[in-house]
Structure formats: C-alpha cells, structure tokens
Amino acid sequence: MLNIKWRLVAIVVSGVLLVHFLLLSPYIDSQLNRRPGLADDANGPPLSLKDDNETEKGPKITHPPAVTVTVTTSFNTNGTAPEYVKETSLSDDAPQPSERANAAFVILTRNKELNSLRETLAQLEDRFNRRYNYPYVFVNNEPFSDEFKERIRNVVSGECHFGLIPNEHWSYPDYIDQTRAAEARKKMSEQKIIYGGSESYRHMCRYESGFFYRHPLMDQFKWYWRVEPGVKFACDIDYDPFMFMQENGKKYGFTISLKEYPKTIPTLWDVTTEFMAKNKDMIPEKNLMDFVTNGKGGYNMCHFWSNFEIGDLDFLRSEQYSAYFDYLDRAGGFFYERWGDAPVHSLGVAMFLKKDEVHWFDDIGYFHGPLWNCPKGEANKKCWCPEEESIETKNKRWSCTLDFMKLPNA
C-alpha cells in the first residue's frame, strides 16, 4: 500500500510540473531568441553570435534605437510591375539627414548572388546602417529580376537604386585584339593562375577600376562604400565612417592590404612608371609611393584589397586618376594580362594622395574569404571575430598594413 501511495504522489507532482513547463515554455523561448532592435527575417541567417545586450567585462555599448521602415506595395497603371514606397522614420536619437554624408553603398552583383548578398546586407544593416539609412546602388551587366529587387528592398533600410551597366563599360574597346586576349586567357588557365581563364572577371576588374563611379546613378553622391556579396561584418560600427572621412580630410579607406600575385600583373608597374614619366606635373611631391615600392624602385606588390573601400568619388573623378586609368586601359593589360582593380586603385592612391589622406579602418571587423580584418583589444569586445585571425597578425608575410602604418604622415 505504501508503494502505491508514493507512486500516486509522484504521478501528481509530475503532472503539475509538466503543466507549468508547458505554460512557461513560450515565454522562455521568446526570451532566448529575442534580439532587441533587429527586424525579424525568417529567411535570413543568424546575424550575430552575441546578443545585443551581452557584455564582457567592459561597458555596455549603447546604440540608438533601430529605425522603423514601412513598405507598401502598389501597381503601375498597367497592372504589372509593383512599385515600392518606403516610409522611414528615425528615432529622436538617430542621426538626422543633415548629419549624414552625401554617400551610398555601391554593389556590383548578379541575380544569382541574391542569397549571399541578403546575408551580407542583413549583417551590414544590423551592425551599422539600420541607424543611418544610407542608400544603396546596385549595378549589373544584366537586368535585375523583380524578385531580386523585392527581396533586397525587404532586407535594407535605405533607398535602393538598381542600374544596368552601359554596354561600353562591359565590353571590348575597339583597340583590343580579342584573339590575343583569348590566347592570353588560355595560357594563364594552363598555368593555373587564379581567374586566369575567366573573361568575365577581366570585364569586372576593368569596370571596377575605371567605370563604376561613372554610372549615372552615382552622379548624385560624393562618397561610396563598396560592398560585395558574401562578405561579413563582425563588429558593431557605432559611428559613421562616411562622416569620419569627411570631417578628417580622408579620401580613401581600407580594411585589408596584401600582396598581389605577380603573374597576374607582369607589366602593370612598367606601364605605371611610363605614365608617371610622361605626366610628372600630375604627381604631387608628397605622396604614398613608399607604400608600393621596394628599396630598388620596383613594385613590392602591396595593395589595398578593394572589395572593401570607403572613398571620395571626387578622387576617382579627378583629372589625374582619370588620365591614369585611360593610360592603363589603352595598354590592354586588363585583357592581355589579368590586371585587378585592387592594384590599379592602390597605385592611383599611392601616386596622388598623401599618407594622412588614407585611413585603415582597424576597428571594422570584416571578412572576405579567406582573410579577416579584426579589431584588437578593447575594440574586439563589440565583435564576434577572433582578433588573432586578422591578416596582419596571422599572415604577416602577406599583409602590408603594418608597413603602411609605419610610414610618416606627410
């Protein structure tokens, strides 16, 4: 009888506990999955490995409240393509339009990169742009699909502009021997040079070197931040990098620098020195050439990795840079070799800018496979990237960033 009594008691207690668990489980689940200030996206990836309220031995980083974005859909008078109207309201603590720079993110992408781009943009919005609403310019050498436009608009807070690249910016100039270009691709492919056999990669490098800033959609802006599908942003950015550049006289900003593969640019330095010899009046006395040259006066292969850039469009639009790009373009190395936009931009920066006009964003956690730029020390407490993975720490042999920092301001 005693055993039966205790069994009945155990059953009753278990039943009570089960009821309490069922009643409380929705609340518990909601608290574990709550992310204050972040709009839900059921189709998106996890955006952070840390809760916004989490702290580690340091002061809590307080961000302005997120903006509120309302999207309504209507249809054109012909009943076809939907039109999207965004009404964005900023909180009292969020920057007002007069406090923002005349700037935009610029992204060269394709329809098939939608998912990886949405993941990147969700992180960028969470870490920075949900508080500032900077606009986006998306460009493609083929028309964007309606699905692409809709799903991109649904993940960002800023106004979206979608543009088609003019054919003359993504094709062979009449002075390029296409047979010679095809032979060069075949040879580099056989040599296993990265992207050596790719025709589209060459058009992309040429476009990013000398044409993206000439797109009509970019005419209205002074500053740009280049973003690519698949990159990651690992740290809260609790200030405005555009305004930092504007207020401190900076013209070019980067996160990662490294050395180029010599086989992709065998004659780029020769053509560059030819340009410099013919245009001495364009080269300021104080410049950044020490960053890109070795002790013998040759190119040391150092360059700023251009998949992340924050820059002054007036620099790229300048007479000096335009003349340099046009000179390179006529030489044909974008097609006869495999000149990348990163060394081209970097050599232009080195020729025409001073050290104190270029900035390393060491506090922006950024990943472009396989390399990290990850903040160190106290700054790392607002990041999820491991600081020992940063290229200038882990891959010192390939990084040029510490050499850049050692150069005197001039």
C-alpha positions in Angstrom: 0.0 0.0 0.0 2.8 2.4 0.9 4.5 1.9 -2.5 1.2 2.6 -4.3 0.6 5.8 -2.3 4.1 7.2 -3.2 3.6 6.3 -6.8 0.3 8.2 -6.9 2.1 11.2 -5.3 4.9 11.0 -7.9 2.4 11.0 -10.7 0.5 14.0 -9.4 3.8 16.0 -8.9 5.0 15.1 -12.4 1.7 16.2 -13.8 1.9 19.6 -12.1 5.5 20.2 -13.3 4.5 19.3 -16.8 1.7 21.8 -16.8 4.0 24.6 -15.5 6.6 23.8 -18.2 4.0 23.9 -21.0 2.7 27.2 -19.7 6.1 28.8 -19.4 7.9 27.4 -22.4 6.6 30.0 -24.9 7.9 32.8 -22.6 11.3 31.0 -22.1 11.6 30.5 -25.9 10.8 34.1 -26.6 13.4 35.4 -24.2 16.1 33.1 -25.5 15.5 34.1 -29.1 14.9 37.8 -28.5 17.2 40.3 -30.4 16.2 43.9 -29.4 16.2 46.4 -32.2 16.6 43.8 -35.0 13.8 43.3 -37.5 12.9 39.6 -37.9 13.8 37.9 -41.2 12.6 34.3 -41.2 14.5 33.6 -44.4 17.8 35.2 -43.2 20.8 33.7 -41.4 21.8 34.2 -37.8 23.3 37.7 -37.8 25.5 37.6 -34.7 26.9 35.1 -32.3 26.2 37.5 -29.4 23.1 39.1 -28.0 22.9 42.8 -28.4 22.7 43.2 -24.6 25.7 40.9 -23.8 28.8 42.4 -22.2 32.2 41.1 -21.4 34.0 42.9 -18.5 33.6 46.2 -20.3 31.0 48.9 -20.6 27.8 48.1 -22.4 27.8 49.6 -25.9 24.6 51.5 -26.3 23.2 52.1 -29.8 20.4 54.4 -30.9 17.1 52.6 -31.4 16.6 51.0 -34.8 14.7 52.9 -37.5 11.2 51.9 -38.4 10.7 51.0 -42.1 7.2 50.6 -43.6 7.0 49.1 -47.1 3.8 49.4 -49.1 3.2 47.9 -52.5 1.1 49.3 -55.3 1.0 48.5 -59.0 1.6 50.6 -62.1 -1.4 51.8 -64.0 -1.0 48.9 -66.4 -1.2 46.5 -63.5 2.2 44.9 -64.0 5.4 45.8 -62.2 4.9 46.6 -58.5 6.1 49.9 -57.1 7.5 50.1 -53.6 7.1 53.1 -51.4 9.2 53.3 -48.3 8.4 55.5 -45.3 11.3 55.6 -42.9 11.0 57.2 -39.5 14.1 57.9 -37.5 14.1 57.9 -33.7 15.0 61.1 -31.8 18.4 59.6 -31.1 19.2 58.6 -34.6 21.2 60.8 -36.9 19.1 63.3 -38.9 19.6 63.7 -42.7 21.6 66.9 -42.2 24.1 64.9 -40.1 24.7 62.3 -42.8 27.2 62.5 -45.6 26.2 62.5 -49.3 27.1 58.9 -49.6 25.9 55.5 -50.8 26.9 51.8 -50.7 27.8 50.6 -54.2 27.5 46.9 -55.1 28.3 45.1 -58.3 26.3 41.9 -58.2 24.2 39.4 -60.2 20.8 37.9 -59.8 22.2 34.5 -58.8 24.0 36.1 -55.8 20.8 37.1 -54.1 21.0 34.8 -51.1 24.7 35.6 -50.3 24.0 39.3 -50.8 21.0 39.3 -48.5 23.1 37.7 -45.8 25.8 40.4 -46.2 23.2 43.2 -46.2 21.5 41.9 -43.1 24.7 42.0 -41.2 25.6 45.5 -42.6 22.2 46.8 -41.6 22.4 45.2 -38.1 25.9 46.4 -37.4 25.6 49.9 -38.9 23.0 51.1 -41.5 19.8 50.5 -39.6 20.7 53.6 -37.6 21.7 55.7 -40.6 19.6 54.7 -43.6 22.3 55.3 -46.3 21.1 54.4 -49.8 22.3 51.6 -51.9 23.3 51.5 -55.6 23.2 48.0 -57.2 24.7 47.6 -60.7 24.7 44.5 -63.0 25.7 43.9 -66.6 22.3 42.1 -67.0 18.8 43.4 -65.9 17.9 42.7 -62.2 14.9 40.5 -61.8 11.8 41.7 -60.0 12.4 39.0 -57.3 15.9 40.3 -56.7 14.7 43.9 -56.3 11.9 42.9 -54.0 13.9 40.7 -51.7 16.7 43.2 -51.5 14.4 46.0 -50.6 12.9 43.9 -47.9 16.2 43.5 -46.0 17.6 47.0 -46.1 16.5 50.3 -44.6 18.0 52.7 -47.1 16.6 53.7 -50.5 17.6 51.2 -53.3 18.7 52.2 -56.8 19.1 49.4 -59.4 21.1 50.1 -62.6 22.2 48.4 -65.8 25.9 48.8 -66.7 26.3 50.5 -70.1 27.5 48.1 -72.8 30.6 50.2 -73.5 31.7 49.7 -69.9 31.4 45.9 -70.0 32.8 45.0 -73.5 36.0 45.1 -75.5 37.2 48.5 -76.7 37.9 48.6 -80.4 41.7 48.9 -79.7 41.8 45.4 -78.0 42.8 42.4 -80.1 40.3 39.8 -78.9 42.2 36.9 -80.4 45.3 37.9 -78.4 43.1 38.3 -75.3 41.7 34.8 -75.8 45.2 33.4 -76.2 46.3 35.1 -73.0 43.4 33.6 -71.1 44.1 30.1 -72.4 47.8 30.4 -71.4 47.0 31.7 -67.9 44.5 29.0 -67.4 47.0 26.4 -68.3 49.4 28.0 -65.8 46.7 27.6 -63.1 46.7 31.4 -62.4 43.7 32.3 -60.3 40.9 33.6 -62.6 43.4 33.4 -65.4 41.0 31.8 -67.8 38.0 34.0 -66.9 36.7 36.6 -69.4 34.0 38.0 -67.1 36.5 38.5 -64.3 38.5 40.8 -66.6 35.5 42.8 -67.5 34.7 43.1 -63.8 38.2 44.3 -62.9 38.2 46.9 -65.7 34.8 48.1 -64.7 35.7 48.5 -61.0 39.0 50.2 -62.0 37.5 52.9 -64.2 33.8 52.9 -64.7 31.6 52.2 -61.6 31.9 55.8 -60.4 30.8 57.0 -63.9 27.5 55.2 -63.7 24.7 57.9 -63.9 23.3 56.6 -60.6 26.5 57.6 -58.8 26.5 61.2 -60.1 24.4 62.4 -57.1 26.9 61.1 -54.5 30.3 62.3 -53.2 31.2 59.2 -51.0 31.0 55.5 -51.7 31.3 52.3 -49.7 32.0 49.3 -51.8 30.3 46.0 -50.7 30.4 42.6 -52.2 28.1 39.6 -51.8 29.2 37.1 -49.2 31.4 39.4 -47.1 30.8 39.5 -43.3 30.7 42.4 -40.8 31.6 41.1 -37.4 31.5 44.3 -35.2 29.1 46.9 -34.2 30.0 50.1 -36.0 28.8 52.8 -33.6 29.9 55.8 -35.5 29.6 57.0 -39.1 32.6 56.1 -41.3 31.5 58.4 -44.0 31.3 61.4 -41.7 34.7 60.3 -40.2 36.2 60.5 -43.6 34.6 63.8 -44.4 35.5 65.5 -41.1 39.1 64.3 -41.1 40.2 65.1 -44.6 40.4 61.4 -45.7 39.9 60.4 -49.3 40.4 56.6 -49.2 39.8 54.0 -46.5 40.5 50.3 -46.4 40.4 47.3 -44.0 42.8 44.7 -45.6 46.0 45.2 -47.5 48.1 42.4 -49.0 50.5 41.5 -51.9 49.3 40.8 -55.4 50.1 37.6 -57.4 53.0 38.8 -59.7 51.9 36.6 -62.6 48.6 38.5 -62.9 50.3 41.9 -63.5 53.7 41.3 -65.2 53.7 44.7 -66.9 51.5 46.9 -64.7 54.4 48.5 -62.9 56.2 49.3 -66.2 53.1 50.9 -67.7 52.6 52.9 -64.5 56.2 54.2 -64.4 55.8 55.2 -68.1 52.7 57.2 -67.2 54.5 58.9 -64.3 57.4 59.8 -66.5 55.1 61.4 -69.1 52.9 63.2 -66.5 55.3 64.4 -63.9 53.2 67.6 -63.4 50.3 65.4 -62.1 52.3 63.7 -59.4 52.4 65.7 -56.1 55.7 65.9 -54.3 54.2 64.4 -51.2 52.6 61.1 -52.0 52.3 57.5 -50.8 54.7 55.8 -53.3 56.8 54.5 -50.4 54.0 52.1 -49.6 54.1 50.4 -53.0 57.9 50.5 -53.8 60.8 48.4 -52.6 64.3 49.5 -52.0 65.2 49.1 -55.7 62.5 51.3 -57.0 60.3 48.4 -58.2 56.8 47.4 -57.2 56.6 45.5 -54.0 53.1 44.1 -54.9 51.4 45.8 -51.9 47.8 46.9 -52.5 44.6 47.8 -50.6 42.1 45.0 -51.1 39.4 46.8 -52.9 36.4 44.6 -52.1 36.1 46.9 -49.1 36.6 50.6 -49.9 35.2 53.8 -48.4 36.3 56.6 -50.6 35.8 60.1 -52.0 34.3 59.8 -55.5 35.8 63.2 -56.4 39.2 61.5 -56.2 38.2 58.9 -58.8 36.6 61.5 -60.9 39.7 63.7 -60.8 41.7 64.6 -63.9 44.8 62.7 -62.5 43.1 59.4 -61.8 41.1 59.5 -65.0 44.2 60.1 -67.0 46.0 57.2 -65.2 43.1 54.8 -65.9 42.8 55.8 -69.5 46.5 55.2 -70.0 46.3 51.7 -68.5 43.2 50.9 -70.5 44.9 51.7 -73.7 47.8 49.5 -72.8 45.5 46.5 -72.8 46.6 44.8 -69.6 43.1 44.2 -68.3 42.6 41.7 -71.2 46.2 40.7 -72.3 47.1 40.0 -68.7 44.8 40.0 -65.6 45.2 43.4 -64.0 43.0 43.6 -60.9 41.2 46.7 -59.7 42.9 46.4 -56.3 46.4 47.2 -57.5 45.1 49.7 -60.0 43.2 51.7 -57.3 46.2 51.3 -54.9 48.8 52.6 -57.4 46.5 55.5 -58.1 46.1 56.3 -54.4 49.9 56.0 -53.9 50.6 58.4 -56.8 48.0 61.1 -56.0 47.3 61.0 -52.2 49.2 61.6 -49.1 49.5 59.2 -46.2 47.2 61.3 -43.9 44.5 61.2 -46.6 44.3 57.4 -46.4 42.8 55.5 -43.4 43.0 52.0 -42.1 39.6 51.0 -40.5 41.2 48.8 -37.9 38.0 48.9 -35.9 35.7 47.4 -38.5 35.5 43.6 -38.3 35.4 42.5 -41.9 35.8 39.1 -43.7 36.3 38.4 -47.4 37.3 34.8 -47.8 39.8 33.7 -46.7 41.0 36.9 -44.9 39.9 38.8 -41.8 40.4 42.3 -40.5 39.5 42.0 -36.9 39.8 44.7 -34.2 42.2 44.2 -31.3 42.0 44.7 -27.5 39.1 46.7 -26.1 37.6 47.2 -29.6 37.2 43.5 -30.0 34.6 43.4 -27.3 31.9 44.5 -29.7 32.9 41.8 -32.3 32.5 38.1 -32.8 35.7 37.7 -34.9 38.8 36.3 -33.2 41.5 39.0 -33.2 44.3 36.5 -33.8 42.7 35.7 -37.2 43.4 39.2 -38.5 45.7 39.1 -41.5 48.3 41.5 -40.1 48.6 39.1 -37.1 48.1 35.7 -38.7 49.6 36.3 -42.2 52.3 38.9 -41.6 54.2 37.7 -44.6 51.3 38.6 -46.9 50.0 41.7 -45.2 51.2 45.2 -45.9 49.1 47.0 -43.3 51.7 47.4 -40.6 54.2 48.7 -43.2 51.6 51.3 -44.1 51.1 52.3 -40.5 54.9 52.8 -40.1 55.0 55.4 -42.9 55.2 59.0 -41.7 52.3 61.3 -42.3 53.1 63.9 -44.9 
